[in-house]
Amino acid sequence: MPLVFPKTTGGGTIAPMSPILAVVWHFWIAVILSGGAVLALIATIAAYAAAVSRTRYPKR
């Protein structure tokens, strides 16, 4: 598969992203980061609960 490079504006700089694509891009990055933060919070709470109950009810 050949490499495809973005068009340049002449001075060797990359053409800017259209404003609507920037808004959509930031929206989806926010969704991914928020989801990851929620999952990390749930994992932290679950690990804490497991650690606390392990010391309270040890294996026999």
LOSEGU-528770 format. One record per atom (N, C-alpha, C): residue number from 1; residue in three letters; chain; atom name; z, x, y. Coordinates in steps of 0.2 Angstrom, whole numbers, plus 5000, padded with zeros to 4 digits. Each point is the difference from the previous one (the first is absolute). Example, Ala and Ser with C-alpha at 12.3 -4.5 7.8 and 13.67 -1.06 7.14 Angstrom:
BEGIN
<nutor><pos>1</pos><code>Ala</code><unit>A</unit><site>N</site><Z>5039</Z><X>5066</X><Y>4972</Y></nutor>
<nutor><pos>1</pos><code>Ala</code><unit>A</unit><site>CA</site><Z>5000</Z><X>4996</X><Y>5006</Y></nutor>
<nutor><pos>1</pos><code>Ala</code><unit>A</unit><site>C</site><Z>5000</Z><X>5004</X><Y>5006</Y></nutor>
<nutor><pos>2</pos><code>Ser</code><unit>A</unit><site>N</site><Z>4996</Z><X>4998</X><Y>5005</Y></nutor>
<nutor><pos>2</pos><code>Ser</code><unit>A</unit><site>CA</site><Z>5001</Z><X>5004</X><Y>5006</Y></nutor>
<nutor><pos>2</pos><code>Ser</code><unit>A</unit><site>C</site><Z>5003</Z><X>4996</X><Y>5005</Y></nutor>
***
This chain:
BEGIN
<nutor><pos>1</pos><code>Met</code><unit>A</unit><site>N</site><Z>5000</Z><X>5004</X><Y>4994</Y></nutor>
<nutor><pos>1</pos><code>Met</code><unit>A</unit><site>CA</site><Z>5000</Z><X>4996</X><Y>5006</Y></nutor>
<nutor><pos>1</pos><code>Met</code><unit>A</unit><site>C</site><Z>5000</Z><X>5004</X><Y>5006</Y></nutor>
<nutor><pos>2</pos><code>Pro</code><unit>A</unit><site>N</site><Z>4995</Z><X>5000</X><Y>5005</Y></nutor>
<nutor><pos>2</pos><code>Pro</code><unit>A</unit><site>CA</site><Z>5000</Z><X>5004</X><Y>5006</Y></nutor>
<nutor><pos>2</pos><code>Pro</code><unit>A</unit><site>C</site><Z>5005</Z><X>4998</X><Y>5005</Y></nutor>
<nutor><pos>3</pos><code>Leu</code><unit>A</unit><site>N</site><Z>5002</Z><X>5005</X><Y>5003</Y></nutor>
<nutor><pos>3</pos><code>Leu</code><unit>A</unit><site>CA</site><Z>5005</Z><X>4999</X><Y>5006</Y></nutor>
<nutor><pos>3</pos><code>Leu</code><unit>A</unit><site>C</site><Z>4997</Z><X>4997</X><Y>5006</Y></nutor>
<nutor><pos>4</pos><code>Val</code><unit>A</unit><site>N</site><Z>5004</Z><X>4995</X><Y>5002</Y></nutor>
<nutor><pos>4</pos><code>Val</code><unit>A</unit><site>CA</site><Z>4997</Z><X>4997</X><Y>5006</Y></nutor>
<nutor><pos>4</pos><code>Val</code><unit>A</unit><site>C</site><Z>5005</Z><X>5001</X><Y>5006</Y></nutor>
<nutor><pos>5</pos><code>Phe</code><unit>A</unit><site>N</site><Z>4997</Z><X>5003</X><Y>5005</Y></nutor>
<nutor><pos>5</pos><code>Phe</code><unit>A</unit><site>CA</site><Z>5005</Z><X>5002</X><Y>5006</Y></nutor>
<nutor><pos>5</pos><code>Phe</code><unit>A</unit><site>C</site><Z>4998</Z><X>4995</X><Y>5006</Y></nutor>
<nutor><pos>6</pos><code>Pro</code><unit>A</unit><site>N</site><Z>5006</Z><X>4998</X><Y>5004</Y></nutor>
<nutor><pos>6</pos><code>Pro</code><unit>A</unit><site>CA</site><Z>4999</Z><X>4996</X><Y>5005</Y></nutor>
<nutor><pos>6</pos><code>Pro</code><unit>A</unit><site>C</site><Z>4995</Z><X>5003</X><Y>5006</Y></nutor>
<nutor><pos>7</pos><code>Lys</code><unit>A</unit><site>N</site><Z>4997</Z><X>4995</X><Y>5003</Y></nutor>
<nutor><pos>7</pos><code>Lys</code><unit>A</unit><site>CA</site><Z>4995</Z><X>5002</X><Y>5006</Y></nutor>
<nutor><pos>7</pos><code>Lys</code><unit>A</unit><site>C</site><Z>5004</Z><X>5004</X><Y>5005</Y></nutor>
<nutor><pos>8</pos><code>Thr</code><unit>A</unit><site>N</site><Z>4997</Z><X>5005</X><Y>5003</Y></nutor>
<nutor><pos>8</pos><code>Thr</code><unit>A</unit><site>CA</site><Z>5003</Z><X>5003</X><Y>5006</Y></nutor>
<nutor><pos>8</pos><code>Thr</code><unit>A</unit><site>C</site><Z>4997</Z><X>4998</X><Y>5006</Y></nutor>
<nutor><pos>9</pos><code>Thr</code><unit>A</unit><site>N</site><Z>5004</Z><X>5001</X><Y>5006</Y></nutor>
<nutor><pos>9</pos><code>Thr</code><unit>A</unit><site>CA</site><Z>4998</Z><X>4997</X><Y>5006</Y></nutor>
<nutor><pos>9</pos><code>Thr</code><unit>A</unit><site>C</site><Z>4996</Z><X>5006</X><Y>5004</Y></nutor>
<nutor><pos>10</pos><code>Gly</code><unit>A</unit><site>N</site><Z>4999</Z><X>5005</X><Y>4997</Y></nutor>
<nutor><pos>10</pos><code>Gly</code><unit>A</unit><site>CA</site><Z>4996</Z><X>5006</X><Y>5004</Y></nutor>
<nutor><pos>10</pos><code>Gly</code><unit>A</unit><site>C</site><Z>5004</Z><X>5006</X><Y>5001</Y></nutor>
<nutor><pos>11</pos><code>Gly</code><unit>A</unit><site>N</site><Z>5006</Z><X>5000</X><Y>5002</Y></nutor>
<nutor><pos>11</pos><code>Gly</code><unit>A</unit><site>CA</site><Z>5004</Z><X>5005</X><Y>5001</Y></nutor>
<nutor><pos>11</pos><code>Gly</code><unit>A</unit><site>C</site><Z>5004</Z><X>5003</X><Y>4994</Y></nutor>
<nutor><pos>12</pos><code>Gly</code><unit>A</unit><site>N</site><Z>4998</Z><X>4998</X><Y>4994</Y></nutor>
<nutor><pos>12</pos><code>Gly</code><unit>A</unit><site>CA</site><Z>5004</Z><X>5002</X><Y>4995</Y></nutor>
<nutor><pos>12</pos><code>Gly</code><unit>A</unit><site>C</site><Z>5006</Z><X>4995</X><Y>4998</Y></nutor>
<nutor><pos>13</pos><code>Thr</code><unit>A</unit><site>N</site><Z>5001</Z><X>4995</X><Y>5004</Y></nutor>
<nutor><pos>13</pos><code>Thr</code><unit>A</unit><site>CA</site><Z>5006</Z><X>4996</X><Y>4999</Y></nutor>
<nutor><pos>13</pos><code>Thr</code><unit>A</unit><site>C</site><Z>4998</Z><X>4994</X><Y>4996</Y></nutor>
<nutor><pos>14</pos><code>Ile</code><unit>A</unit><site>N</site><Z>5004</Z><X>4997</X><Y>4996</Y></nutor>
<nutor><pos>14</pos><code>Ile</code><unit>A</unit><site>CA</site><Z>4999</Z><X>4994</X><Y>4996</Y></nutor>
<nutor><pos>14</pos><code>Ile</code><unit>A</unit><site>C</site><Z>5000</Z><X>4994</X><Y>5004</Y></nutor>
<nutor><pos>15</pos><code>Ala</code><unit>A</unit><site>N</site><Z>4995</Z><X>4996</X><Y>4999</Y></nutor>
<nutor><pos>15</pos><code>Ala</code><unit>A</unit><site>CA</site><Z>5000</Z><X>4993</X><Y>5004</Y></nutor>
<nutor><pos>15</pos><code>Ala</code><unit>A</unit><site>C</site><Z>5006</Z><X>4996</X><Y>4999</Y></nutor>
<nutor><pos>16</pos><code>Pro</code><unit>A</unit><site>N</site><Z>5003</Z><X>4997</X><Y>5005</Y></nutor>
<nutor><pos>16</pos><code>Pro</code><unit>A</unit><site>CA</site><Z>5006</Z><X>4997</X><Y>5000</Y></nutor>
<nutor><pos>16</pos><code>Pro</code><unit>A</unit><site>C</site><Z>5000</Z><X>4993</X><Y>4995</Y></nutor>
<nutor><pos>17</pos><code>Met</code><unit>A</unit><site>N</site><Z>5005</Z><X>4998</X><Y>4997</Y></nutor>
<nutor><pos>17</pos><code>Met</code><unit>A</unit><site>CA</site><Z>5000</Z><X>4994</X><Y>4996</Y></nutor>
<nutor><pos>17</pos><code>Met</code><unit>A</unit><site>C</site><Z>5000</Z><X>4994</X><Y>5005</Y></nutor>
<nutor><pos>18</pos><code>Ser</code><unit>A</unit><site>N</site><Z>4997</Z><X>4995</X><Y>4998</Y></nutor>
<nutor><pos>18</pos><code>Ser</code><unit>A</unit><site>CA</site><Z>4999</Z><X>4994</X><Y>5004</Y></nutor>
<nutor><pos>18</pos><code>Ser</code><unit>A</unit><site>C</site><Z>5007</Z><X>4997</X><Y>5000</Y></nutor>
<nutor><pos>19</pos><code>Pro</code><unit>A</unit><site>N</site><Z>5002</Z><X>4997</X><Y>5006</Y></nutor>
<nutor><pos>19</pos><code>Pro</code><unit>A</unit><site>CA</site><Z>5007</Z><X>4997</X><Y>5001</Y></nutor>
<nutor><pos>19</pos><code>Pro</code><unit>A</unit><site>C</site><Z>5002</Z><X>4995</X><Y>4994</Y></nutor>
<nutor><pos>20</pos><code>Ile</code><unit>A</unit><site>N</site><Z>4996</Z><X>4996</X><Y>4998</Y></nutor>
<nutor><pos>20</pos><code>Ile</code><unit>A</unit><site>CA</site><Z>5002</Z><X>4995</X><Y>4995</Y></nutor>
<nutor><pos>20</pos><code>Ile</code><unit>A</unit><site>C</site><Z>5001</Z><X>5003</X><Y>4993</Y></nutor>
<nutor><pos>21</pos><code>Leu</code><unit>A</unit><site>N</site><Z>4997</Z><X>5006</X><Y>4999</Y></nutor>
<nutor><pos>21</pos><code>Leu</code><unit>A</unit><site>CA</site><Z>5001</Z><X>5003</X><Y>4994</Y></nutor>
<nutor><pos>21</pos><code>Leu</code><unit>A</unit><site>C</site><Z>5007</Z><X>5004</X><Y>5000</Y></nutor>
<nutor><pos>22</pos><code>Ala</code><unit>A</unit><site>N</site><Z>5002</Z><X>5002</X><Y>5006</Y></nutor>
<nutor><pos>22</pos><code>Ala</code><unit>A</unit><site>CA</site><Z>5006</Z><X>5004</X><Y>5001</Y></nutor>
<nutor><pos>22</pos><code>Ala</code><unit>A</unit><site>C</site><Z>5006</Z><X>4995</X><Y>4999</Y></nutor>
<nutor><pos>23</pos><code>Val</code><unit>A</unit><site>N</site><Z>4999</Z><X>4993</X><Y>5003</Y></nutor>
<nutor><pos>23</pos><code>Val</code><unit>A</unit><site>CA</site><Z>5005</Z><X>4995</X><Y>4999</Y></nutor>
<nutor><pos>23</pos><code>Val</code><unit>A</unit><site>C</site><Z>5001</Z><X>4999</X><Y>4993</Y></nutor>
<nutor><pos>24</pos><code>Val</code><unit>A</unit><site>N</site><Z>4994</Z><X>4999</X><Y>4996</Y></nutor>
<nutor><pos>24</pos><code>Val</code><unit>A</unit><site>CA</site><Z>5001</Z><X>4998</X><Y>4993</Y></nutor>
<nutor><pos>24</pos><code>Val</code><unit>A</unit><site>C</site><Z>5003</Z><X>5006</X><Y>4996</Y></nutor>
<nutor><pos>25</pos><code>Trp</code><unit>A</unit><site>N</site><Z>4998</Z><X>5006</X><Y>5002</Y></nutor>
<nutor><pos>25</pos><code>Trp</code><unit>A</unit><site>CA</site><Z>5003</Z><X>5006</X><Y>4996</Y></nutor>
<nutor><pos>25</pos><code>Trp</code><unit>A</unit><site>C</site><Z>5007</Z><X>5000</X><Y>5001</Y></nutor>
<nutor><pos>26</pos><code>His</code><unit>A</unit><site>N</site><Z>5003</Z><X>4999</X><Y>5006</Y></nutor>
<nutor><pos>26</pos><code>His</code><unit>A</unit><site>CA</site><Z>5007</Z><X>5001</X><Y>5002</Y></nutor>
<nutor><pos>26</pos><code>His</code><unit>A</unit><site>C</site><Z>5004</Z><X>4994</X><Y>4996</Y></nutor>
<nutor><pos>27</pos><code>Phe</code><unit>A</unit><site>N</site><Z>4996</Z><X>4994</X><Y>5000</Y></nutor>
<nutor><pos>27</pos><code>Phe</code><unit>A</unit><site>CA</site><Z>5004</Z><X>4994</X><Y>4997</Y></nutor>
<nutor><pos>27</pos><code>Phe</code><unit>A</unit><site>C</site><Z>5001</Z><X>5002</X><Y>4992</Y></nutor>
<nutor><pos>28</pos><code>Trp</code><unit>A</unit><site>N</site><Z>4995</Z><X>5002</X><Y>4997</Y></nutor>
<nutor><pos>28</pos><code>Trp</code><unit>A</unit><site>CA</site><Z>5001</Z><X>5002</X><Y>4993</Y></nutor>
<nutor><pos>28</pos><code>Trp</code><unit>A</unit><site>C</site><Z>5004</Z><X>5006</X><Y>4998</Y></nutor>
<nutor><pos>29</pos><code>Ile</code><unit>A</unit><site>N</site><Z>5000</Z><X>5005</X><Y>5005</Y></nutor>
<nutor><pos>29</pos><code>Ile</code><unit>A</unit><site>CA</site><Z>5005</Z><X>5005</X><Y>4999</Y></nutor>
<nutor><pos>29</pos><code>Ile</code><unit>A</unit><site>C</site><Z>5007</Z><X>4997</X><Y>5001</Y></nutor>
<nutor><pos>30</pos><code>Ala</code><unit>A</unit><site>N</site><Z>5001</Z><X>4996</X><Y>5004</Y></nutor>
<nutor><pos>30</pos><code>Ala</code><unit>A</unit><site>CA</site><Z>5007</Z><X>4997</X><Y>5001</Y></nutor>
<nutor><pos>30</pos><code>Ala</code><unit>A</unit><site>C</site><Z>5002</Z><X>4996</X><Y>4994</Y></nutor>
<nutor><pos>31</pos><code>Val</code><unit>A</unit><site>N</site><Z>4995</Z><X>4996</X><Y>4997</Y></nutor>
<nutor><pos>31</pos><code>Val</code><unit>A</unit><site>CA</site><Z>5002</Z><X>4996</X><Y>4994</Y></nutor>
<nutor><pos>31</pos><code>Val</code><unit>A</unit><site>C</site><Z>5002</Z><X>5005</X><Y>4995</Y></nutor>
<nutor><pos>32</pos><code>Ile</code><unit>A</unit><site>N</site><Z>4996</Z><X>5005</X><Y>4999</Y></nutor>
<nutor><pos>32</pos><code>Ile</code><unit>A</unit><site>CA</site><Z>5002</Z><X>5005</X><Y>4994</Y></nutor>
<nutor><pos>32</pos><code>Ile</code><unit>A</unit><site>C</site><Z>5007</Z><X>5004</X><Y>5001</Y></nutor>
<nutor><pos>33</pos><code>Leu</code><unit>A</unit><site>N</site><Z>5001</Z><X>5002</X><Y>5007</Y></nutor>
<nutor><pos>33</pos><code>Leu</code><unit>A</unit><site>CA</site><Z>5006</Z><X>5003</X><Y>5001</Y></nutor>
<nutor><pos>33</pos><code>Leu</code><unit>A</unit><site>C</site><Z>5006</Z><X>4996</X><Y>5000</Y></nutor>
<nutor><pos>34</pos><code>Ser</code><unit>A</unit><site>N</site><Z>4999</Z><X>4993</X><Y>5002</Y></nutor>
<nutor><pos>34</pos><code>Ser</code><unit>A</unit><site>CA</site><Z>5006</Z><X>4995</X><Y>4999</Y></nutor>
<nutor><pos>34</pos><code>Ser</code><unit>A</unit><site>C</site><Z>5001</Z><X>4999</X><Y>4993</Y></nutor>
<nutor><pos>35</pos><code>Gly</code><unit>A</unit><site>N</site><Z>4995</Z><X>4999</X><Y>4996</Y></nutor>
<nutor><pos>35</pos><code>Gly</code><unit>A</unit><site>CA</site><Z>5001</Z><X>4999</X><Y>4993</Y></nutor>
<nutor><pos>35</pos><code>Gly</code><unit>A</unit><site>C</site><Z>5004</Z><X>5005</X><Y>4997</Y></nutor>
<nutor><pos>36</pos><code>Gly</code><unit>A</unit><site>N</site><Z>4998</Z><X>5006</X><Y>5001</Y></nutor>
<nutor><pos>36</pos><code>Gly</code><unit>A</unit><site>CA</site><Z>5003</Z><X>5006</X><Y>4997</Y></nutor>
<nutor><pos>36</pos><code>Gly</code><unit>A</unit><site>C</site><Z>5007</Z><X>5001</X><Y>5003</Y></nutor>
<nutor><pos>37</pos><code>Ala</code><unit>A</unit><site>N</site><Z>5002</Z><X>4998</X><Y>5006</Y></nutor>
<nutor><pos>37</pos><code>Ala</code><unit>A</unit><site>CA</site><Z>5007</Z><X>5000</X><Y>5002</Y></nutor>
<nutor><pos>37</pos><code>Ala</code><unit>A</unit><site>C</site><Z>5004</Z><X>4995</X><Y>4997</Y></nutor>
<nutor><pos>38</pos><code>Val</code><unit>A</unit><site>N</site><Z>4997</Z><X>4994</X><Y>4999</Y></nutor>
<nutor><pos>38</pos><code>Val</code><unit>A</unit><site>CA</site><Z>5004</Z><X>4995</X><Y>4996</Y></nutor>
<nutor><pos>38</pos><code>Val</code><unit>A</unit><site>C</site><Z>5001</Z><X>5002</X><Y>4993</Y></nutor>
<nutor><pos>39</pos><code>Leu</code><unit>A</unit><site>N</site><Z>4995</Z><X>5003</X><Y>4997</Y></nutor>
<nutor><pos>39</pos><code>Leu</code><unit>A</unit><site>CA</site><Z>5001</Z><X>5002</X><Y>4993</Y></nutor>
<nutor><pos>39</pos><code>Leu</code><unit>A</unit><site>C</site><Z>5006</Z><X>5005</X><Y>4999</Y></nutor>
<nutor><pos>40</pos><code>Ala</code><unit>A</unit><site>N</site><Z>4999</Z><X>5005</X><Y>5005</Y></nutor>
<nutor><pos>40</pos><code>Ala</code><unit>A</unit><site>CA</site><Z>5005</Z><X>5005</X><Y>5000</Y></nutor>
<nutor><pos>40</pos><code>Ala</code><unit>A</unit><site>C</site><Z>5007</Z><X>4998</X><Y>5001</Y></nutor>
<nutor><pos>41</pos><code>Leu</code><unit>A</unit><site>N</site><Z>5001</Z><X>4995</X><Y>5005</Y></nutor>
<nutor><pos>41</pos><code>Leu</code><unit>A</unit><site>CA</site><Z>5007</Z><X>4996</X><Y>5001</Y></nutor>
<nutor><pos>41</pos><code>Leu</code><unit>A</unit><site>C</site><Z>5002</Z><X>4997</X><Y>4994</Y></nutor>
<nutor><pos>42</pos><code>Ile</code><unit>A</unit><site>N</site><Z>4996</Z><X>4996</X><Y>4996</Y></nutor>
<nutor><pos>42</pos><code>Ile</code><unit>A</unit><site>CA</site><Z>5002</Z><X>4997</X><Y>4994</Y></nutor>
<nutor><pos>42</pos><code>Ile</code><unit>A</unit><site>C</site><Z>5002</Z><X>5005</X><Y>4995</Y></nutor>
<nutor><pos>43</pos><code>Ala</code><unit>A</unit><site>N</site><Z>4996</Z><X>5005</X><Y>4999</Y></nutor>
<nutor><pos>43</pos><code>Ala</code><unit>A</unit><site>CA</site><Z>5002</Z><X>5006</X><Y>4995</Y></nutor>
<nutor><pos>43</pos><code>Ala</code><unit>A</unit><site>C</site><Z>5006</Z><X>5003</X><Y>5002</Y></nutor>
<nutor><pos>44</pos><code>Thr</code><unit>A</unit><site>N</site><Z>5002</Z><X>5001</X><Y>5006</Y></nutor>
<nutor><pos>44</pos><code>Thr</code><unit>A</unit><site>CA</site><Z>5006</Z><X>5003</X><Y>5002</Y></nutor>
<nutor><pos>44</pos><code>Thr</code><unit>A</unit><site>C</site><Z>5006</Z><X>4995</X><Y>4998</Y></nutor>
<nutor><pos>45</pos><code>Ile</code><unit>A</unit><site>N</site><Z>4999</Z><X>4994</X><Y>5002</Y></nutor>
<nutor><pos>45</pos><code>Ile</code><unit>A</unit><site>CA</site><Z>5005</Z><X>4995</X><Y>4998</Y></nutor>
<nutor><pos>45</pos><code>Ile</code><unit>A</unit><site>C</site><Z>5001</Z><X>5000</X><Y>4993</Y></nutor>
<nutor><pos>46</pos><code>Ala</code><unit>A</unit><site>N</site><Z>4995</Z><X>4999</X><Y>4996</Y></nutor>
<nutor><pos>46</pos><code>Ala</code><unit>A</unit><site>CA</site><Z>5001</Z><X>5000</X><Y>4993</Y></nutor>
<nutor><pos>46</pos><code>Ala</code><unit>A</unit><site>C</site><Z>5003</Z><X>5006</X><Y>4997</Y></nutor>
<nutor><pos>47</pos><code>Ala</code><unit>A</unit><site>N</site><Z>4998</Z><X>5006</X><Y>5002</Y></nutor>
<nutor><pos>47</pos><code>Ala</code><unit>A</unit><site>CA</site><Z>5003</Z><X>5006</X><Y>4998</Y></nutor>
<nutor><pos>47</pos><code>Ala</code><unit>A</unit><site>C</site><Z>5008</Z><X>5000</X><Y>5001</Y></nutor>
<nutor><pos>48</pos><code>Tyr</code><unit>A</unit><site>N</site><Z>5001</Z><X>4998</X><Y>5006</Y></nutor>
<nutor><pos>48</pos><code>Tyr</code><unit>A</unit><site>CA</site><Z>5007</Z><X>5000</X><Y>5002</Y></nutor>
<nutor><pos>48</pos><code>Tyr</code><unit>A</unit><site>C</site><Z>5004</Z><X>4995</X><Y>4996</Y></nutor>
<nutor><pos>49</pos><code>Ala</code><unit>A</unit><site>N</site><Z>4997</Z><X>4994</X><Y>4999</Y></nutor>
<nutor><pos>49</pos><code>Ala</code><unit>A</unit><site>CA</site><Z>5004</Z><X>4995</X><Y>4995</Y></nutor>
<nutor><pos>49</pos><code>Ala</code><unit>A</unit><site>C</site><Z>5001</Z><X>5003</X><Y>4993</Y></nutor>
<nutor><pos>50</pos><code>Ala</code><unit>A</unit><site>N</site><Z>4994</Z><X>5004</X><Y>4998</Y></nutor>
<nutor><pos>50</pos><code>Ala</code><unit>A</unit><site>CA</site><Z>5001</Z><X>5002</X><Y>4993</Y></nutor>
<nutor><pos>50</pos><code>Ala</code><unit>A</unit><site>C</site><Z>5005</Z><X>5006</X><Y>5000</Y></nutor>
<nutor><pos>51</pos><code>Ala</code><unit>A</unit><site>N</site><Z>5001</Z><X>5004</X><Y>5005</Y></nutor>
<nutor><pos>51</pos><code>Ala</code><unit>A</unit><site>CA</site><Z>5004</Z><X>5005</X><Y>5000</Y></nutor>
<nutor><pos>51</pos><code>Ala</code><unit>A</unit><site>C</site><Z>5008</Z><X>4998</X><Y>5000</Y></nutor>
<nutor><pos>52</pos><code>Val</code><unit>A</unit><site>N</site><Z>5001</Z><X>4994</X><Y>5004</Y></nutor>
<nutor><pos>52</pos><code>Val</code><unit>A</unit><site>CA</site><Z>5006</Z><X>4998</X><Y>5001</Y></nutor>
<nutor><pos>52</pos><code>Val</code><unit>A</unit><site>C</site><Z>5002</Z><X>4996</X><Y>4994</Y></nutor>
<nutor><pos>53</pos><code>Ser</code><unit>A</unit><site>N</site><Z>4996</Z><X>4996</X><Y>4997</Y></nutor>
<nutor><pos>53</pos><code>Ser</code><unit>A</unit><site>CA</site><Z>5002</Z><X>4996</X><Y>4994</Y></nutor>
<nutor><pos>53</pos><code>Ser</code><unit>A</unit><site>C</site><Z>5001</Z><X>5005</X><Y>4994</Y></nutor>
<nutor><pos>54</pos><code>Arg</code><unit>A</unit><site>N</site><Z>4996</Z><X>5006</X><Y>5000</Y></nutor>
<nutor><pos>54</pos><code>Arg</code><unit>A</unit><site>CA</site><Z>5001</Z><X>5005</X><Y>4994</Y></nutor>
<nutor><pos>54</pos><code>Arg</code><unit>A</unit><site>C</site><Z>5007</Z><X>5003</X><Y>5000</Y></nutor>
<nutor><pos>55</pos><code>Thr</code><unit>A</unit><site>N</site><Z>5003</Z><X>5001</X><Y>5006</Y></nutor>
<nutor><pos>55</pos><code>Thr</code><unit>A</unit><site>CA</site><Z>5007</Z><X>5003</X><Y>5000</Y></nutor>
<nutor><pos>55</pos><code>Thr</code><unit>A</unit><site>C</site><Z>5005</Z><X>4994</X><Y>4999</Y></nutor>
<nutor><pos>56</pos><code>Arg</code><unit>A</unit><site>N</site><Z>4998</Z><X>4994</X><Y>5001</Y></nutor>
<nutor><pos>56</pos><code>Arg</code><unit>A</unit><site>CA</site><Z>5005</Z><X>4994</X><Y>4999</Y></nutor>
<nutor><pos>56</pos><code>Arg</code><unit>A</unit><site>C</site><Z>5000</Z><X>4998</X><Y>4993</Y></nutor>
<nutor><pos>57</pos><code>Tyr</code><unit>A</unit><site>N</site><Z>4994</Z><X>5000</X><Y>4997</Y></nutor>
<nutor><pos>57</pos><code>Tyr</code><unit>A</unit><site>CA</site><Z>5000</Z><X>4998</X><Y>4993</Y></nutor>
<nutor><pos>57</pos><code>Tyr</code><unit>A</unit><site>C</site><Z>4996</Z><X>5006</X><Y>4995</Y></nutor>
<nutor><pos>58</pos><code>Pro</code><unit>A</unit><site>N</site><Z>5004</Z><X>5005</X><Y>4999</Y></nutor>
<nutor><pos>58</pos><code>Pro</code><unit>A</unit><site>CA</site><Z>4997</Z><X>5005</X><Y>4996</Y></nutor>
<nutor><pos>58</pos><code>Pro</code><unit>A</unit><site>C</site><Z>4998</Z><X>4998</X><Y>4993</Y></nutor>
<nutor><pos>59</pos><code>Lys</code><unit>A</unit><site>N</site><Z>4996</Z><X>5004</X><Y>4997</Y></nutor>
<nutor><pos>59</pos><code>Lys</code><unit>A</unit><site>CA</site><Z>4997</Z><X>4999</X><Y>4993</Y></nutor>
<nutor><pos>59</pos><code>Lys</code><unit>A</unit><site>C</site><Z>5006</Z><X>5001</X><Y>4995</Y></nutor>
<nutor><pos>60</pos><code>Arg</code><unit>A</unit><site>N</site><Z>5000</Z><X>4997</X><Y>4995</Y></nutor>
<nutor><pos>60</pos><code>Arg</code><unit>A</unit><site>CA</site><Z>5006</Z><X>5001</X><Y>4995</Y></nutor>
<nutor><pos>60</pos><code>Arg</code><unit>A</unit><site>C</site><Z>4998</Z><X>5004</X><Y>4995</Y></nutor>
***
